[in-house]
Amino acid sequence: MADEAATLTKNMQEGMNKYCAAAVKGDHASMHKLILSNFAPNCKFVGVDGKTMSLKEWMAAMDMNMKSMKSITKMKMTVGNVKVMGNKATAKETFMMEGTMPNMKDPKKTSKMMVMGTSTST
C-alpha cells in the first residue's frame, strides 16, 4: 500500500502542478481537460456549507470564479498524507492563489486577492 500511496501522491501532484500552471496562463481549456482527466465523472464536491455539487456544477462554479479574475499571479496546490485502503484513498490538500480582480466598488480599479485553504479528498 505504501507504493500505491507514493504513486498516487506523485500522480496527483503532477496533475495539480499542471492545473496551477494553466490557471496562471489563463488557459481555461487546459484547466477543464485536466479536471476531466483526474476526476471520476460521478464524483461529488461538498462545500464548507455542506452543499453537495456534481462535477459539472463544480466545474461551472470554478469556471465562473476563474474567469472573473483579471489575473492569477500565483497558484500552488499540494497533496499529502495519502492513504490507500483497498480501492479507496484519502488525501489532504492545500491551496493558495494570488491574483487581481475587479474592485467591487469601482470596476475601473483592481483589488489584490489571496486565498488559502485546505481540503480532504476521498
C-alpha positions as CSV (number, residue, x, y, z in Angstrom):
1,M,0.0,0.0,0.0
2,A,2.9,2.4,0.6
3,D,4.0,2.1,-3.0
4,E,0.4,2.8,-4.1
5,A,0.2,5.8,-1.9
6,A,3.5,7.2,-3.2
7,T,2.5,6.7,-6.8
8,L,-0.9,8.2,-6.2
9,T,0.7,11.2,-4.4
10,K,3.1,11.7,-7.3
11,N,0.4,11.5,-10.0
12,M,-2.0,13.8,-8.1
13,Q,0.8,16.4,-7.5
14,E,1.8,16.3,-11.2
15,G,-1.9,17.0,-12.1
16,M,-2.1,19.8,-9.6
17,N,1.1,21.4,-10.9
18,K,-0.2,21.3,-14.5
19,Y,-3.5,22.8,-13.3
20,C,-1.8,25.6,-11.5
21,A,0.4,26.4,-14.5
22,A,-2.6,26.5,-16.8
23,A,-4.5,28.8,-14.3
24,V,-1.6,31.3,-14.2
25,K,-1.6,31.4,-18.0
26,G,-5.4,31.8,-18.1
27,D,-5.7,28.6,-20.1
28,H,-9.2,27.5,-19.2
29,A,-9.4,24.8,-21.9
30,S,-6.4,23.0,-20.3
31,M,-7.8,23.5,-16.9
32,H,-11.0,21.8,-17.9
33,K,-9.1,19.0,-19.6
34,L,-7.0,18.4,-16.5
35,I,-10.1,18.3,-14.3
36,L,-11.9,15.8,-16.5
37,S,-8.9,13.6,-16.7
38,N,-8.3,13.5,-13.0
39,F,-11.8,13.3,-11.5
40,A,-14.4,10.5,-11.9
41,P,-17.5,11.7,-13.8
42,N,-19.7,10.9,-10.8
43,C,-17.6,12.5,-8.1
44,K,-19.2,14.9,-5.6
45,F,-17.9,18.0,-4.0
46,V,-19.0,19.0,-0.5
47,G,-18.6,22.7,0.3
48,V,-17.9,24.2,3.7
49,D,-21.6,25.0,3.9
50,G,-22.4,21.2,3.4
51,K,-23.9,21.7,0.0
52,T,-23.1,18.9,-2.4
53,M,-22.2,19.6,-6.1
54,S,-21.7,17.3,-9.1
55,L,-18.6,17.6,-11.1
56,K,-20.5,19.6,-13.8
57,E,-21.8,22.0,-11.2
58,W,-18.4,22.4,-9.5
59,M,-16.7,23.0,-12.8
60,A,-19.2,25.7,-13.8
61,A,-18.7,27.4,-10.4
62,M,-14.9,27.2,-10.7
63,D,-15.0,28.4,-14.3
64,M,-17.1,31.5,-13.3
65,N,-14.7,32.3,-10.4
66,M,-11.6,31.9,-12.6
67,K,-13.0,34.0,-15.4
68,S,-13.9,36.8,-13.0
69,M,-10.3,37.2,-12.2
70,K,-8.3,39.9,-14.0
71,S,-5.1,37.8,-13.5
72,I,-3.8,35.0,-11.4
73,T,-0.2,35.7,-10.5
74,K,0.5,32.7,-8.3
75,M,-1.2,29.4,-7.6
76,K,0.0,26.4,-5.6
77,M,-1.7,23.2,-4.7
78,T,-0.1,20.4,-2.7
79,V,-1.2,16.9,-1.8
80,G,0.0,14.9,1.2
81,N,-1.0,12.3,3.8
82,V,-2.3,10.0,1.1
83,K,-3.7,6.7,2.5
84,V,-4.8,3.8,0.3
85,M,-7.3,1.3,1.7
86,G,-8.3,-1.3,-0.9
87,N,-10.0,0.6,-3.8
88,K,-10.4,3.8,-1.9
89,A,-7.9,6.5,-0.9
90,T,-7.9,9.7,1.2
91,A,-5.6,12.7,0.9
92,K,-5.2,16.1,2.4
93,E,-4.6,19.1,0.1
94,T,-3.6,22.7,0.5
95,F,-4.4,25.5,-1.9
96,M,-3.1,29.0,-2.3
97,M,-3.9,31.6,-5.0
98,E,-2.9,35.2,-5.5
99,G,-4.2,37.5,-8.2
100,T,-6.1,40.6,-9.1
101,M,-9.8,41.0,-9.5
102,P,-12.1,43.9,-10.4
103,N,-12.7,46.2,-7.4
104,M,-16.3,45.7,-6.3
105,K,-16.8,49.4,-5.6
106,D,-15.1,50.7,-8.7
107,P,-14.8,48.3,-11.7
108,K,-12.2,50.5,-13.3
109,K,-9.8,49.6,-10.4
110,T,-8.5,46.2,-9.3
111,S,-8.0,44.6,-6.0
112,K,-5.4,42.1,-4.9
113,M,-6.7,38.9,-3.6
114,M,-5.1,35.9,-1.8
115,V,-7.0,32.7,-1.0
116,M,-5.7,29.9,1.1
117,G,-7.4,26.7,2.1
118,T,-7.2,23.0,3.0
119,S,-9.4,20.1,2.0
120,T,-9.7,16.4,2.3
121,S,-10.4,14.1,-0.6
122,T,-11.8,10.6,-0.6
